[in-house]
């Protein structure tokens, strides 16, 4: 005798996953748009194709391709790699999500990692629409850039100082 499928449980799982997708995908698109890096942007006359990535965002890295056709269409791919930079991850290890859609209610899940850990972290980020998490990331990036800019300025000053010393040494016959 074959096992009976629990259709009520299946229906609950469908609703839960669809709700998760409907809250996570707009958040990912917003995060990539505000904090990510545009890899390619192409005006095709009737629509614009944009490919962008966001790496090392609270343990996730994302790829977002928007404008698949003149009628819209998006692809979101997500990797979960807590505590490790994305660049050091082997290609197939941390992939957790790959979804294509024109209408989010009729999206096509190409890959969904069965583990709950990444989903729980994503749900925590989605509190208040995820804006707090995005703002924290932006603040951290601004601070990182400020430090990098300070270092670059200090390095430029040091190079100028060395140039002047070299010039004076030549002038005085050293």
Buried (B, 14 or more C-beta within 10 A) or exposed (E): EEEEEEEEEEEEEEEEEBEBBEBBBBBBBBBBBEBBEEEEEEEEEEBEBBBBBBBEBBBBBBBBBBBBEEEEBBBBBBBBBEEEEBEEBEEEEBBBBBBBBEEEEEBEEEEBBEEEEBBEBBEEBBEEEBEEBBEEBEEEEEEEEEEEEEEEEEEEEEEEEEEEEEEEEEEEEE
